[in-house]
Amino acid sequence: MKTTGITRKIDELGRIVLPIELRKQFGIDVKDSLEIYVDGDRIILRKKKDACIFCGKSKGLVEFKDQMVCENCIAELSK
């Protein structure tokens, strides 16, 4: 795991501010959703993706190896 050297304090409501450099690096915009995972003693934030990684459609999605793929693309890949 790589450190950024950036630290932030948690406010009274339990919030932290993600630095703009990290938001730009990971394409996180205002109103985007982040998924929260726990791995041992680590808290992991990941931008929630609700579109097929191949065609961009948002219906009929299936998660495969942490990526979203639509049923049409799955059928096409199966050929």
N, CA, C and O atoms as CSV, one atom per row, in Angstrom:
chain,resi,resn,atom,element,x,y,z
A,1,MET,N,N,0.851,-1.174,0.000
A,1,MET,CA,C,0.000,0.000,0.000
A,1,MET,C,C,0.895,1.234,0.000
A,1,MET,O,O,1.894,1.288,0.718
A,2,LYS,N,N,0.532,2.216,-0.803
A,2,LYS,CA,C,1.319,3.432,-0.957
A,2,LYS,C,C,0.742,4.554,-0.097
A,2,LYS,O,O,-0.469,4.775,-0.098
A,3,THR,N,N,1.599,5.263,0.636
A,3,THR,CA,C,1.135,6.381,1.444
A,3,THR,C,C,1.178,7.668,0.626
A,3,THR,O,O,2.035,7.839,-0.241
A,4,THR,N,N,0.243,8.568,0.915
A,4,THR,CA,C,0.214,9.856,0.217
A,4,THR,C,C,0.902,10.938,1.034
A,4,THR,O,O,1.238,11.995,0.499
A,5,GLY,N,N,1.117,10.690,2.320
A,5,GLY,CA,C,1.700,11.698,3.183
A,5,GLY,C,C,0.693,12.743,3.636
A,5,GLY,O,O,1.054,13.698,4.324
A,6,ILE,N,N,-0.565,12.570,3.257
A,6,ILE,CA,C,-1.624,13.506,3.607
A,6,ILE,C,C,-2.383,12.949,4.805
A,6,ILE,O,O,-2.728,11.768,4.834
A,7,THR,N,N,-2.641,13.802,5.789
A,7,THR,CA,C,-3.471,13.387,6.921
A,7,THR,C,C,-4.643,14.350,7.050
A,7,THR,O,O,-4.540,15.525,6.699
A,8,ARG,N,N,-5.744,13.841,7.553
A,8,ARG,CA,C,-6.939,14.648,7.791
A,8,ARG,C,C,-7.522,14.247,9.137
A,8,ARG,O,O,-7.438,13.085,9.535
A,9,LYS,N,N,-8.111,15.205,9.836
A,9,LYS,CA,C,-8.791,14.926,11.108
A,9,LYS,C,C,-10.268,14.663,10.838
A,9,LYS,O,O,-10.853,15.214,9.905
A,10,ILE,N,N,-10.845,13.830,11.652
A,10,ILE,CA,C,-12.275,13.550,11.580
A,10,ILE,C,C,-12.998,14.632,12.376
A,10,ILE,O,O,-12.602,14.943,13.499
A,11,ASP,N,N,-14.059,15.210,11.799
A,11,ASP,CA,C,-14.795,16.262,12.511
A,11,ASP,C,C,-15.792,15.646,13.501
A,11,ASP,O,O,-15.864,14.426,13.653
A,12,GLU,N,N,-16.551,16.507,14.163
A,12,GLU,CA,C,-17.486,16.069,15.201
A,12,GLU,C,C,-18.569,15.128,14.676
A,12,GLU,O,O,-19.133,14.345,15.441
A,13,LEU,N,N,-18.861,15.198,13.383
A,13,LEU,CA,C,-19.886,14.346,12.791
A,13,LEU,C,C,-19.301,13.082,12.139
A,13,LEU,O,O,-20.020,12.328,11.482
A,14,GLY,N,N,-17.986,12.858,12.326
A,14,GLY,CA,C,-17.351,11.663,11.775
A,14,GLY,C,C,-16.941,11.797,10.325
A,14,GLY,O,O,-16.674,10.790,9.669
A,15,ARG,N,N,-16.883,13.018,9.805
A,15,ARG,CA,C,-16.549,13.240,8.398
A,15,ARG,C,C,-15.073,13.557,8.212
A,15,ARG,O,O,-14.412,14.087,9.106
A,16,ILE,N,N,-14.570,13.216,7.019
A,16,ILE,CA,C,-13.239,13.640,6.604
A,16,ILE,C,C,-13.371,14.268,5.223
A,16,ILE,O,O,-14.344,14.020,4.510
A,17,VAL,N,N,-12.403,15.071,4.857
A,17,VAL,CA,C,-12.373,15.676,3.526
A,17,VAL,C,C,-11.314,14.950,2.708
A,17,VAL,O,O,-10.162,14.841,3.129
A,18,LEU,N,N,-11.708,14.451,1.533
A,18,LEU,CA,C,-10.735,13.832,0.632
A,18,LEU,C,C,-10.030,14.939,-0.147
A,18,LEU,O,O,-10.696,15.783,-0.748
A,19,PRO,N,N,-8.704,14.955,-0.149
A,19,PRO,CA,C,-7.975,16.002,-0.857
A,19,PRO,C,C,-8.321,16.032,-2.349
A,19,PRO,O,O,-8.575,14.995,-2.961
A,20,ILE,N,N,-8.326,17.225,-2.913
A,20,ILE,CA,C,-8.683,17.407,-4.331
A,20,ILE,C,C,-7.776,16.579,-5.236
A,20,ILE,O,O,-8.232,16.071,-6.260
A,21,GLU,N,N,-6.498,16.434,-4.877
A,21,GLU,CA,C,-5.576,15.648,-5.703
A,21,GLU,C,C,-6.046,14.200,-5.822
A,21,GLU,O,O,-5.980,13.608,-6.900
A,22,LEU,N,N,-6.520,13.631,-4.712
A,22,LEU,CA,C,-7.009,12.249,-4.746
A,22,LEU,C,C,-8.328,12.153,-5.502
A,22,LEU,O,O,-8.548,11.202,-6.253
A,23,ARG,N,N,-9.210,13.140,-5.305
A,23,ARG,CA,C,-10.489,13.119,-6.024
A,23,ARG,C,C,-10.254,13.197,-7.523
A,23,ARG,O,O,-10.914,12.496,-8.290
A,24,LYS,N,N,-9.323,14.039,-7.949
A,24,LYS,CA,C,-9.002,14.132,-9.387
A,24,LYS,C,C,-8.385,12.840,-9.894
A,24,LYS,O,O,-8.753,12.349,-10.961
A,25,GLN,N,N,-7.455,12.290,-9.140
A,25,GLN,CA,C,-6.758,11.064,-9.543
A,25,GLN,C,C,-7.724,9.906,-9.756
A,25,GLN,O,O,-7.542,9.101,-10.669
A,26,PHE,N,N,-8.756,9.823,-8.910
A,26,PHE,CA,C,-9.690,8.705,-8.984
A,26,PHE,C,C,-11.017,9.074,-9.635
A,26,PHE,O,O,-11.945,8.266,-9.633
A,27,GLY,N,N,-11.124,10.277,-10.192
A,27,GLY,CA,C,-12.336,10.684,-10.904
A,27,GLY,C,C,-13.551,10.779,-10.006
A,27,GLY,O,O,-14.658,10.438,-10.423
A,28,ILE,N,N,-13.361,11.238,-8.775
A,28,ILE,CA,C,-14.463,11.358,-7.825
A,28,ILE,C,C,-14.985,12.790,-7.869
A,28,ILE,O,O,-14.249,13.738,-7.595
A,29,ASP,N,N,-16.264,12.940,-8.218
A,29,ASP,CA,C,-16.890,14.250,-8.336
A,29,ASP,C,C,-17.924,14.449,-7.237
A,29,ASP,O,O,-18.289,13.507,-6.533
A,30,VAL,N,N,-18.387,15.676,-7.099
A,30,VAL,CA,C,-19.451,15.993,-6.144
A,30,VAL,C,C,-20.654,15.102,-6.437
A,30,VAL,O,O,-21.018,14.911,-7.598
A,31,LYS,N,N,-21.262,14.565,-5.410
A,31,LYS,CA,C,-22.444,13.694,-5.471
A,31,LYS,C,C,-22.139,12.253,-5.892
A,31,LYS,O,O,-23.055,11.432,-5.935
A,32,ASP,N,N,-20.875,11.919,-6.205
A,32,ASP,CA,C,-20.532,10.527,-6.498
A,32,ASP,C,C,-20.688,9.695,-5.235
A,32,ASP,O,O,-20.527,10.201,-4.124
A,33,SER,N,N,-21.000,8.422,-5.410
A,33,SER,CA,C,-21.113,7.507,-4.276
A,33,SER,C,C,-19.811,6.743,-4.108
A,33,SER,O,O,-19.164,6.368,-5.086
A,34,LEU,N,N,-19.434,6.516,-2.853
A,34,LEU,CA,C,-18.268,5.710,-2.546
A,34,LEU,C,C,-18.715,4.475,-1.783
A,34,LEU,O,O,-19.559,4.560,-0.891
A,35,GLU,N,N,-18.152,3.333,-2.135
A,35,GLU,CA,C,-18.403,2.106,-1.396
A,35,GLU,C,C,-17.376,2.014,-0.277
A,35,GLU,O,O,-16.223,2.404,-0.462
A,36,ILE,N,N,-17.777,1.508,0.873
A,36,ILE,CA,C,-16.897,1.390,2.029
A,36,ILE,C,C,-16.711,-0.089,2.344
A,36,ILE,O,O,-17.678,-0.820,2.557
A,37,TYR,N,N,-15.453,-0.515,2.368
A,37,TYR,CA,C,-15.111,-1.901,2.665
A,37,TYR,C,C,-14.197,-1.939,3.878
A,37,TYR,O,O,-13.512,-0.961,4.180
A,38,VAL,N,N,-14.189,-3.066,4.568
A,38,VAL,CA,C,-13.264,-3.290,5.673
A,38,VAL,C,C,-12.437,-4.516,5.320
A,38,VAL,O,O,-12.980,-5.555,4.944
A,39,ASP,N,N,-11.117,-4.387,5.445
A,39,ASP,CA,C,-10.189,-5.492,5.190
A,39,ASP,C,C,-9.240,-5.562,6.375
A,39,ASP,O,O,-8.243,-4.841,6.427
A,40,GLY,N,N,-9.556,-6.433,7.326
A,40,GLY,CA,C,-8.763,-6.502,8.551
A,40,GLY,C,C,-8.889,-5.197,9.323
A,40,GLY,O,O,-9.979,-4.821,9.754
A,41,ASP,N,N,-7.761,-4.511,9.494
A,41,ASP,CA,C,-7.770,-3.241,10.223
A,41,ASP,C,C,-7.766,-2.038,9.286
A,41,ASP,O,O,-7.430,-0.931,9.707
A,42,ARG,N,N,-8.137,-2.239,8.015
A,42,ARG,CA,C,-8.138,-1.171,7.014
A,42,ARG,C,C,-9.552,-0.821,6.585
A,42,ARG,O,O,-10.419,-1.689,6.478
A,43,ILE,N,N,-9.769,0.453,6.342
A,43,ILE,CA,C,-11.019,0.936,5.755
A,43,ILE,C,C,-10.693,1.321,4.327
A,43,ILE,O,O,-9.777,2.109,4.088
A,44,ILE,N,N,-11.438,0.769,3.368
A,44,ILE,CA,C,-11.172,1.001,1.955
A,44,ILE,C,C,-12.359,1.731,1.344
A,44,ILE,O,O,-13.503,1.303,1.496
A,45,LEU,N,N,-12.084,2.832,0.655
A,45,LEU,CA,C,-13.107,3.583,-0.075
A,45,LEU,C,C,-12.905,3.321,-1.560
A,45,LEU,O,O,-11.779,3.336,-2.057
A,46,ARG,N,N,-14.009,3.081,-2.262
A,46,ARG,CA,C,-13.930,2.859,-3.712
A,46,ARG,C,C,-15.111,3.541,-4.374
A,46,ARG,O,O,-16.242,3.453,-3.897
A,47,LYS,N,N,-14.837,4.225,-5.484
A,47,LYS,CA,C,-15.911,4.884,-6.221
A,47,LYS,C,C,-16.871,3.830,-6.746
A,47,LYS,O,O,-16.454,2.848,-7.361
A,48,LYS,N,N,-18.146,4.037,-6.502
A,48,LYS,CA,C,-19.168,3.091,-6.950
A,48,LYS,C,C,-19.382,3.261,-8.445
A,48,LYS,O,O,-19.597,4.370,-8.935
A,49,LYS,N,N,-19.319,2.157,-9.154
A,49,LYS,CA,C,-19.513,2.169,-10.608
A,49,LYS,C,C,-20.815,1.456,-10.925
A,49,LYS,O,O,-21.000,0.299,-10.546
A,50,ASP,N,N,-21.706,2.128,-11.606
A,50,ASP,CA,C,-22.998,1.546,-11.966
A,50,ASP,C,C,-23.189,1.496,-13.471
A,50,ASP,O,O,-24.272,1.786,-13.979
A,51,ALA,N,N,-22.126,1.124,-14.186
A,51,ALA,CA,C,-22.225,1.025,-15.636
A,51,ALA,C,C,-21.287,-0.080,-16.120
A,51,ALA,O,O,-20.261,-0.358,-15.500
A,52,CYS,N,N,-21.651,-0.693,-17.219
A,52,CYS,CA,C,-20.841,-1.749,-17.828
A,52,CYS,C,C,-19.487,-1.172,-18.253
A,52,CYS,O,O,-19.426,-0.107,-18.867
A,53,ILE,N,N,-18.413,-1.878,-17.923
A,53,ILE,CA,C,-17.084,-1.386,-18.277
A,53,ILE,C,C,-16.823,-1.452,-19.782
A,53,ILE,O,O,-15.900,-0.803,-20.276
A,54,PHE,N,N,-17.626,-2.228,-20.515
A,54,PHE,CA,C,-17.423,-2.353,-21.947
A,54,PHE,C,C,-18.273,-1.377,-22.759
A,54,PHE,O,O,-17.759,-0.695,-23.645
A,55,CYS,N,N,-19.570,-1.309,-22.460
A,55,CYS,CA,C,-20.464,-0.502,-23.295
A,55,CYS,C,C,-21.056,0.705,-22.573
A,55,CYS,O,O,-21.623,1.589,-23.216
A,56,GLY,N,N,-20.933,0.755,-21.250
A,56,GLY,CA,C,-21.439,1.901,-20.502
A,56,GLY,C,C,-22.899,1.822,-20.107
A,56,GLY,O,O,-23.404,2.729,-19.445
A,57,LYS,N,N,-23.598,0.751,-20.498
A,57,LYS,CA,C,-25.012,0.619,-20.139
A,57,LYS,C,C,-25.164,0.402,-18.639
A,57,LYS,O,O,-24.262,-0.112,-17.977
A,58,SER,N,N,-26.324,0.803,-18.113
A,58,SER,CA,C,-26.527,0.702,-16.670
A,58,SER,C,C,-27.625,-0.286,-16.283
A,58,SER,O,O,-28.016,-0.342,-15.116
A,59,LYS,N,N,-28.125,-1.058,-17.232
A,59,LYS,CA,C,-29.181,-2.044,-16.929
A,59,LYS,C,C,-28.647,-3.458,-17.105
A,59,LYS,O,O,-27.792,-3.714,-17.952
A,60,GLY,N,N,-29.166,-4.370,-16.289
A,60,GLY,CA,C,-28.788,-5.778,-16.395
A,60,GLY,C,C,-27.335,-6.024,-16.028
A,60,GLY,O,O,-26.654,-6.807,-16.691
A,61,LEU,N,N,-26.853,-5.368,-14.984
A,61,LEU,CA,C,-25.444,-5.467,-14.621
A,61,LEU,C,C,-25.161,-6.649,-13.697
A,61,LEU,O,O,-25.984,-7.023,-12.861
A,62,VAL,N,N,-23.991,-7.215,-13.872
A,62,VAL,CA,C,-23.495,-8.293,-13.030
A,62,VAL,C,C,-22.083,-7.901,-12.611
A,62,VAL,O,O,-21.303,-7.411,-13.427
A,63,GLU,N,N,-21.754,-8.116,-11.335
A,63,GLU,CA,C,-20.393,-7.803,-10.877
A,63,GLU,C,C,-19.489,-8.991,-11.143
A,63,GLU,O,O,-19.805,-10.121,-10.772
A,64,PHE,N,N,-18.354,-8.726,-11.793
A,64,PHE,CA,C,-17.377,-9.762,-12.103
A,64,PHE,C,C,-15.990,-9.214,-11.782
A,64,PHE,O,O,-15.540,-8.252,-12.405
A,65,LYS,N,N,-15.316,-9.821,-10.818
A,65,LYS,CA,C,-13.971,-9.405,-10.398
A,65,LYS,C,C,-13.901,-7.904,-10.143
A,65,LYS,O,O,-13.038,-7.204,-10.673
A,66,ASP,N,N,-14.830,-7.430,-9.319
A,66,ASP,CA,C,-14.909,-6.022,-8.915
A,66,ASP,C,C,-15.228,-5.062,-10.061
A,66,ASP,O,O,-14.994,-3.861,-9.934
A,67,GLN,N,N,-15.753,-5.563,-11.165
A,67,GLN,CA,C,-16.151,-4.722,-12.300
A,67,GLN,C,C,-17.599,-5.039,-12.660
A,67,GLN,O,O,-18.072,-6.155,-12.445
A,68,MET,N,N,-18.292,-4.053,-13.208
A,68,MET,CA,C,-19.674,-4.251,-13.627
A,68,MET,C,C,-19.706,-4.554,-15.129
A,68,MET,O,O,-19.084,-3.852,-15.926
A,69,VAL,N,N,-20.438,-5.610,-15.502
A,69,VAL,CA,C,-20.575,-6.025,-16.900
A,69,VAL,C,C,-22.052,-6.301,-17.147
A,69,VAL,O,O,-22.706,-6.950,-16.331
A,70,CYS,N,N,-22.588,-5.809,-18.278
A,70,CYS,CA,C,-24.004,-6.032,-18.565
A,70,CYS,C,C,-24.209,-7.418,-19.185
A,70,CYS,O,O,-23.273,-8.042,-19.686
A,71,GLU,N,N,-25.451,-7.872,-19.134
A,71,GLU,CA,C,-25.782,-9.210,-19.639
A,71,GLU,C,C,-25.495,-9.337,-21.139
A,71,GLU,O,O,-25.080,-10.401,-21.599
A,72,ASN,N,N,-25.713,-8.262,-21.901
A,72,ASN,CA,C,-25.442,-8.310,-23.347
A,72,ASN,C,C,-23.958,-8.525,-23.626
A,72,ASN,O,O,-23.601,-9.326,-24.489
A,73,CYS,N,N,-23.096,-7.819,-22.907
A,73,CYS,CA,C,-21.659,-7.977,-23.109
A,73,CYS,C,C,-21.181,-9.349,-22.642
A,73,CYS,O,O,-20.270,-9.926,-23.236
A,74,ILE,N,N,-21.793,-9.871,-21.578
A,74,ILE,CA,C,-21.449,-11.230,-21.118
A,74,ILE,C,C,-21.778,-12.231,-22.203
A,74,ILE,O,O,-20.982,-13.126,-22.487
A,75,ALA,N,N,-22.955,-12.087,-22.818
A,75,ALA,CA,C,-23.359,-13.008,-23.898
A,75,ALA,C,C,-22.407,-12.888,-25.084
A,75,ALA,O,O,-22.038,-13.895,-25.688
A,76,GLU,N,N,-22.013,-11.674,-25.418
A,76,GLU,CA,C,-21.107,-11.472,-26.544
A,76,GLU,C,C,-19.723,-12.044,-26.255
A,76,GLU,O,O,-19.086,-12.611,-27.142
A,77,LEU,N,N,-19.258,-11.897,-25.017
A,77,LEU,CA,C,-17.954,-12.440,-24.637
A,77,LEU,C,C,-17.982,-13.973,-24.614
A,77,LEU,O,O,-16.945,-14.610,-24.798
A,78,SER,N,N,-19.144,-14.561,-24.395
A,78,SER,CA,C,-19.269,-16.017,-24.307
A,78,SER,C,C,-19.207,-16.694,-25.664
A,78,SER,O,O,-19.018,-17.908,-25.736
A,79,LYS,N,N,-19.360,-15.936,-26.738
A,79,LYS,CA,C,-19.373,-16.531,-28.091
A,79,LYS,C,C,-18.025,-17.044,-28.496
A,79,LYS,O,O,-17.870,-17.569,-29.598
